[in-house]
Amino acid sequence: MKNFRLKWVKAGKPHISVVAYDMPSAERRKQKLEEPDQGVTDVEIVSVKLGEDL
């Protein structure tokens, strides 16, 4: 199974998800982060190996 993490920018500060997601879950999380009231930009889904840090 492939694992994915999310990267995004909020208030000029880069963030990376702590947990790994499967693709459908990563896409749902990305949609949530991209909601206008979240104040988040540059949301990206990144493929990772289990246990890998970005």
N, C-alpha and C positions, 0 to 999 in steps of 0.2 A: 504494500500500500504506500502511495506517495503521501508525504506530509507537507504542509504549507504553513507559513507564518505570514503575518501582515506587518508592513512597515508604513508609517504615516508621519506627518508633521502636524503638531498642534502648538500654537503660539510660538512658532519659529523653532521649536525643539523637536528633534527626531525621536520617534518611539518605535519599538519592536514588540510584537506580541510575545508574551511569556509562554503561552501554550502553542502546540502545533495542532492544526486542523486538517480534516480531509477537505477536498476541493468544494463540495457543496456547502460545508460549514464556513469555510474561508470566504466564499462568495457572499453568504448571508451576513457575516461579520463586516465585510467590506461595505456592503450596502448600508448597514447600520452606521458605520463610521462616516460615510459620505453624506448623511443627513445634514441639512443646513444648520441645525441647532447644535451640532457637535463641535463646530469650529476646527475641523480637521481638513487638511489638504494632502495631496500627493499620496493617496492610499495605493499600496502595491501589494499584490500577493506574490510571495517568493517561495519557491520549492526548496525544501530542506531535507536532510537525512535525519532520521530519528536521533535525538540527542544533540544535534548540531546547533551551535550558536552562530548568530549572524554577526 
